Amino acid sequence: MHAGLYAFSSIVSPNQIHAEIDQLSAERQVLWQQLSVGLDPNVKSEIKNIDDRLQELWHSLRLEKARLRFGERDEIVRRARAEERLERAA
């Protein structure tokens, strides 16, 4: 149904991730209303799929915000290792 996690290096902005979160949340709300009328296994399954996707999107959003704030993970690790080598040499 929905794509997997957004890649770190993609050109997906936090606003785009938020837009998908908003869309899925609205879909989920409609499905919950349908489920309140009567138990439907298909609706229940769709809600679970949306919940799983929302969890992925929130994770992606946190990662993307961290990347924007602190830089690429590889660069952070490289700097940390360089600092560690300097501390050991001192």
CYANA upper distance limits for C-alpha pairs under 8 A (distance plus 0.5 A):
  2 HIS  CA     53 ARG  CA      7.83
  4 GLY  CA     53 ARG  CA      8.43
  4 GLY  CA     56 GLU  CA      8.21
  5 LEU  CA     56 GLU  CA      6.54
  5 LEU  CA     57 LEU  CA      7.30
  5 LEU  CA     60 SER  CA      6.91
  6 TYR  CA     10 SER  CA      7.50
  6 TYR  CA     12 VAL  CA      7.79
  6 TYR  CA     57 LEU  CA      8.33
  6 TYR  CA     60 SER  CA      6.69
  8 PHE  CA     63 LEU  CA      7.96
  8 PHE  CA     64 GLU  CA      7.03
  8 PHE  CA     67 ARG  CA      8.20
 12 VAL  CA     16 GLN  CA      6.69
 12 VAL  CA     17 ILE  CA      7.59
 13 SER  CA     17 ILE  CA      7.00
 13 SER  CA     64 GLU  CA      8.10
 14 PRO  CA     18 HIS  CA      6.55
 14 PRO  CA     61 LEU  CA      6.42
 14 PRO  CA     64 GLU  CA      7.25
 14 PRO  CA     65 LYS  CA      7.48
 15 ASN  CA     19 ALA  CA      6.60
 16 GLN  CA     20 GLU  CA      6.98
 17 ILE  CA     21 ILE  CA      6.76
 17 ILE  CA     57 LEU  CA      7.04
 17 ILE  CA     60 SER  CA      8.29
 17 ILE  CA     61 LEU  CA      6.90
 18 HIS  CA     22 ASP  CA      6.58
 18 HIS  CA     61 LEU  CA      8.22
 19 ALA  CA     23 GLN  CA      6.70
 20 GLU  CA     24 LEU  CA      6.57
 21 ILE  CA     25 SER  CA      6.48
 21 ILE  CA     54 LEU  CA      6.72
 21 ILE  CA     57 LEU  CA      7.28
 21 ILE  CA     58 TRP  CA      8.33
 22 ASP  CA     26 ALA  CA      6.74
 23 GLN  CA     27 GLU  CA      6.83
 24 LEU  CA     28 ARG  CA      6.52
 24 LEU  CA     50 ILE  CA      7.05
 24 LEU  CA     54 LEU  CA      7.73
 25 SER  CA     29 GLN  CA      6.68
 25 SER  CA     54 LEU  CA      8.43
 26 ALA  CA     30 VAL  CA      6.97
 27 GLU  CA     31 LEU  CA      6.81
 28 ARG  CA     32 TRP  CA      6.62
 28 ARG  CA     47 ILE  CA      6.48
 28 ARG  CA     50 ILE  CA      7.25
 29 GLN  CA     33 GLN  CA      6.84
 30 VAL  CA     34 GLN  CA      6.83
 31 LEU  CA     35 LEU  CA      6.59
 31 LEU  CA     43 VAL  CA      6.75
 31 LEU  CA     46 GLU  CA      8.39
 31 LEU  CA     47 ILE  CA      7.21
 32 TRP  CA     36 SER  CA      6.69
 32 TRP  CA     47 ILE  CA      8.07
 33 GLN  CA     37 VAL  CA      7.36
 34 GLN  CA     38 GLY  CA      7.57
 34 GLN  CA     43 VAL  CA      8.04
 35 LEU  CA     39 LEU  CA      6.04
 35 LEU  CA     40 ASP  CA      6.91
 35 LEU  CA     43 VAL  CA      7.08
 35 LEU  CA     44 LYS  CA      7.69
 39 LEU  CA     43 VAL  CA      8.49
 39 LEU  CA     44 LYS  CA      8.19
 40 ASP  CA     44 LYS  CA      6.71
 41 PRO  CA     45 SER  CA      6.53
 42 ASN  CA     46 GLU  CA      6.67
 43 VAL  CA     47 ILE  CA      6.67
 44 LYS  CA     48 LYS  CA      6.91
 45 SER  CA     49 ASN  CA      6.79
 46 GLU  CA     50 ILE  CA      6.66
 47 ILE  CA     51 ASP  CA      6.55
 48 LYS  CA     52 ASP  CA      6.65
 49 ASN  CA     53 ARG  CA      6.72
 50 ILE  CA     54 LEU  CA      6.51
 51 ASP  CA     55 GLN  CA      6.71
 52 ASP  CA     56 GLU  CA      6.94
 53 ARG  CA     57 LEU  CA      6.67
 54 LEU  CA     58 TRP  CA      6.63
 55 GLN  CA     59 HIS  CA      6.77
 56 GLU  CA     60 SER  CA      6.62
 57 LEU  CA     61 LEU  CA      6.52
 58 TRP  CA     62 ARG  CA      6.76
 59 HIS  CA     63 LEU  CA      6.78
 60 SER  CA     64 GLU  CA      6.52
 61 LEU  CA     65 LYS  CA      6.59
 62 ARG  CA     66 ALA  CA      6.69
 63 LEU  CA     67 ARG  CA      6.61
 64 GLU  CA     68 LEU  CA      6.62
 65 LYS  CA     69 ARG  CA      6.59
 66 ALA  CA     70 PHE  CA      6.27
 66 ALA  CA     71 GLY  CA      7.86
 67 ARG  CA     71 GLY  CA      5.20
 67 ARG  CA     72 GLU  CA      5.98
 67 ARG  CA     73 ARG  CA      7.62
 68 LEU  CA     72 GLU  CA      8.39
 70 PHE  CA     76 ILE  CA      8.07
 71 GLY  CA     75 GLU  CA      7.35
 71 GLY  CA     76 ILE  CA      7.27
 72 GLU  CA     76 ILE  CA      6.90
 73 ARG  CA     77 VAL  CA      6.72
 74 ASP  CA     78 ARG  CA      6.60
 75 GLU  CA     79 ARG  CA      6.68
 76 ILE  CA     80 ALA  CA      6.64
 77 VAL  CA     81 ARG  CA      6.63
 78 ARG  CA     82 ALA  CA      6.72
 79 ARG  CA     83 GLU  CA      6.65
 80 ALA  CA     84 GLU  CA      6.59
 81 ARG  CA     85 ARG  CA      6.68
 82 ALA  CA     86 LEU  CA      6.79
 83 GLU  CA     87 GLU  CA      6.70
 84 GLU  CA     88 ARG  CA      6.77
 85 ARG  CA     89 ALA  CA      6.65
 86 LEU  CA     90 ALA  CA      6.71
